[in-house]
Amino acid sequence: MASSKRKKLVAGLGAAAVIGAAVAITGGTYAYFTDSDRTTGQNVAAGDLSVTVSQSGSGLTDKPVSIDDAAPGRVYLDDLPGHWGDDWYRMKVTNEGSVDGEIDSVEIVDLTGGTPNLADRLQIRAVIKPTSWEPGNWGPPAFEALDAGALSDLPGDENLDAGESTYVYFQIRWPNGTPDEDNPYQNADTSFRFQVNLDQRNQGA
């Protein structure tokens, strides 16, 4: 009788082992080795886009426009010594940021004057060119009215890499008109500022 009980016990233990193995194979918990590691920190810092406009250089052409004797039929400019062809004023534009940019526009802002405002009779033209450009060897843009807002015709290379500078060359003129058009503007005046707008290049790329 005892022998029969032992056989049943052994058989029962064998069946339990089979069931346990099945449980382990089908998702039961069991121990195993594991390990992990991490890289060094991943840091992302935003750059900046910073534009400065200067007319404070030592050259004649780096000074602001100051005209006391404006009259019809004249083009107002400053001489670039050693250059030929058309003469221009200029302002230096520098991208002092760490992100490449492009000149989106040059605007006339803070336009003020008496009544009448001399700006109503004046015209302006401008072009973007590097510091090595000689004004006489490239066709100038057309003159346009000296109005508040962005210049509509501003040719040239608008790209301005981080840390780089370029120039905006410009001229102002009072075109000939009839005496009825021009006489009311004797002793009139005007003043304005330039605003250069710089955008990030390749937005969304």
C-alpha positions as CSV (number, residue, x, y, z in Angstrom):
1,M,0.0,0.0,0.0
2,A,2.8,2.4,0.8
3,S,4.5,1.7,-2.5
4,S,1.3,2.6,-4.3
5,K,1.1,6.0,-2.4
6,R,4.7,6.8,-3.3
7,K,4.0,6.1,-6.9
8,K,1.0,8.4,-6.8
9,L,3.0,11.1,-5.1
10,V,5.9,10.9,-7.6
11,A,3.3,10.9,-10.5
12,G,1.7,14.0,-8.9
13,L,5.0,15.8,-8.5
14,G,5.8,15.1,-12.2
15,A,2.5,16.5,-13.3
16,A,3.1,19.6,-11.2
17,A,6.5,20.1,-12.8
18,V,5.0,19.9,-16.2
19,I,2.4,22.4,-15.3
20,G,5.0,24.7,-13.8
21,A,7.1,24.6,-16.9
22,A,4.1,25.4,-19.0
23,V,3.3,28.4,-16.8
24,A,6.9,29.6,-17.1
25,I,6.8,29.3,-20.9
26,T,3.5,31.1,-21.3
27,G,4.3,34.1,-19.2
28,G,5.1,33.3,-15.7
29,T,7.7,35.3,-13.8
30,Y,11.3,34.2,-13.7
31,A,14.7,35.8,-13.0
32,Y,17.2,36.9,-15.7
33,F,20.2,39.2,-16.1
34,T,19.7,42.9,-17.4
35,D,21.9,46.0,-17.8
36,S,21.6,49.5,-19.2
37,D,23.7,52.6,-19.9
38,R,23.2,56.3,-20.8
39,T,24.9,58.7,-23.1
40,T,26.2,62.1,-22.0
41,G,23.7,64.9,-21.9
42,Q,22.0,66.1,-25.2
43,N,21.7,69.9,-25.1
44,V,19.8,72.2,-27.6
45,A,20.3,75.9,-27.2
46,A,18.6,78.6,-29.4
47,G,20.8,80.8,-31.4
48,D,20.0,84.5,-32.1
49,L,19.5,86.8,-35.0
50,S,20.8,90.3,-34.3
51,V,21.1,93.1,-36.9
52,T,22.9,96.5,-36.5
53,V,22.9,99.4,-38.9
54,S,25.8,101.9,-38.8
55,Q,26.5,105.2,-40.5
56,S,29.2,106.1,-37.9
57,G,32.3,105.0,-39.8
58,S,35.2,107.2,-40.7
59,G,34.5,107.3,-44.4
60,L,32.5,110.1,-46.0
61,T,29.9,107.6,-47.1
62,D,29.3,106.2,-43.6
63,K,27.7,109.4,-42.2
64,P,24.0,110.2,-42.1
65,V,22.5,112.4,-44.8
66,S,22.5,116.1,-43.9
67,I,21.5,118.5,-46.7
68,D,20.9,122.2,-46.2
69,D,20.5,123.5,-49.7
70,A,18.2,121.0,-51.5
71,A,16.8,122.2,-54.8
72,P,14.9,120.7,-57.7
73,G,16.9,118.8,-60.3
74,R,19.6,117.6,-58.0
75,V,20.7,114.1,-56.9
76,Y,22.1,114.0,-53.3
77,L,24.9,111.5,-52.6
78,D,28.2,111.3,-51.1
79,D,31.4,110.6,-52.9
80,L,33.2,107.3,-52.8
81,P,36.8,108.3,-53.4
82,G,38.5,106.3,-56.1
83,H,35.3,105.0,-57.6
84,W,33.8,106.0,-60.9
85,G,30.2,106.2,-62.2
86,D,27.3,106.9,-59.9
87,D,28.1,108.1,-56.4
88,W,26.1,106.9,-53.4
89,Y,25.6,107.2,-49.7
90,R,25.8,103.9,-47.8
91,M,25.0,102.3,-44.5
92,K,26.7,99.2,-43.1
93,V,24.4,96.3,-42.1
94,T,25.9,93.6,-39.8
95,N,24.4,90.3,-38.7
96,E,25.8,90.1,-35.1
97,G,23.8,87.0,-34.3
98,S,24.8,83.3,-34.6
99,V,22.1,82.4,-37.1
100,D,22.4,83.1,-40.9
101,G,19.9,85.6,-42.1
102,E,18.6,87.6,-45.1
103,I,17.6,91.2,-45.5
104,D,13.8,91.1,-45.8
105,S,13.3,94.8,-46.4
106,V,14.7,98.3,-45.8
107,E,12.0,100.7,-44.6
108,I,11.6,104.4,-44.3
109,V,10.4,105.1,-40.7
110,D,9.9,108.1,-38.4
111,L,9.2,110.2,-41.5
112,T,8.4,113.8,-40.3
113,G,8.5,117.3,-41.6
114,G,6.8,120.6,-41.8
115,T,3.8,121.6,-43.9
116,P,4.3,120.9,-46.7
117,N,6.7,118.0,-46.1
118,L,9.6,118.0,-48.5
119,A,9.5,114.2,-48.6
120,D,6.5,114.7,-51.0
121,R,8.9,115.9,-53.7
122,L,11.9,113.6,-53.0
123,Q,12.8,110.2,-54.4
124,I,15.1,107.5,-53.3
125,R,16.8,104.4,-54.7
126,A,18.9,101.7,-53.0
127,V,20.9,98.5,-53.7
128,I,22.4,95.9,-51.4
129,K,26.1,95.2,-52.3
130,P,29.1,93.8,-50.4
131,T,31.9,96.1,-49.2
132,S,34.0,95.3,-52.2
133,W,31.4,96.6,-54.7
134,E,32.3,99.5,-57.0
135,P,29.1,101.6,-57.6
136,G,29.9,102.4,-61.2
137,N,29.9,98.8,-62.4
138,W,26.4,97.7,-61.7
139,G,23.1,99.2,-63.1
140,P,21.3,101.1,-60.4
141,P,17.6,100.4,-59.4
142,A,14.9,102.9,-60.3
143,F,14.1,105.9,-58.1
144,E,10.8,105.7,-56.2
145,A,8.9,108.1,-54.0
146,L,10.3,108.8,-50.5
147,D,7.4,107.4,-48.6
148,A,7.0,105.8,-45.3
149,G,7.3,102.0,-45.6
150,A,9.5,99.4,-47.3
151,L,11.4,100.3,-50.4
152,S,9.7,98.4,-53.3
153,D,12.8,98.1,-55.4
154,L,15.8,96.8,-53.5
155,P,18.0,94.6,-55.7
156,G,21.2,92.8,-54.6
157,D,22.3,89.8,-52.5
158,E,20.0,89.8,-49.5
159,N,21.9,86.9,-47.7
160,L,23.7,87.9,-44.6
161,D,25.6,85.1,-42.8
162,A,26.1,85.2,-39.1
163,G,28.9,87.6,-38.2
164,E,29.0,89.1,-41.7
165,S,28.4,92.6,-43.0
166,T,27.1,94.2,-46.2
167,Y,26.2,97.6,-47.4
168,V,23.0,99.3,-48.5
169,Y,24.0,102.0,-51.0
170,F,21.4,104.7,-51.6
171,Q,20.8,108.0,-53.4
172,I,18.2,110.8,-52.8
173,R,17.0,113.2,-55.5
174,W,14.6,116.1,-56.0
175,P,13.4,115.6,-59.6
176,N,12.6,118.6,-61.8
177,G,9.0,119.7,-61.6
178,T,7.1,122.7,-62.8
179,P,7.3,126.0,-60.7
180,D,3.8,125.3,-59.5
181,E,4.9,121.9,-58.2
182,D,8.2,123.0,-56.6
183,N,7.8,126.6,-55.4
184,P,5.5,125.7,-52.5
185,Y,8.4,123.6,-51.1
186,Q,10.9,126.4,-50.7
187,N,12.2,126.3,-47.1
188,A,10.4,123.0,-46.5
189,D,12.1,120.2,-44.7
190,T,11.9,116.5,-43.9
191,S,13.7,113.8,-41.8
192,F,13.4,110.1,-41.6
193,R,15.3,106.9,-40.4
194,F,16.1,103.7,-42.1
195,Q,15.0,100.4,-40.6
196,V,16.6,97.2,-41.8
197,N,14.6,94.1,-41.2
198,L,16.6,90.8,-41.0
199,D,14.9,87.4,-41.2
200,Q,16.3,83.9,-40.4
201,R,17.4,82.2,-43.6
202,N,15.8,78.9,-44.7
203,Q,13.0,79.0,-42.2
204,G,11.4,75.6,-41.6
205,A,14.2,73.8,-43.4
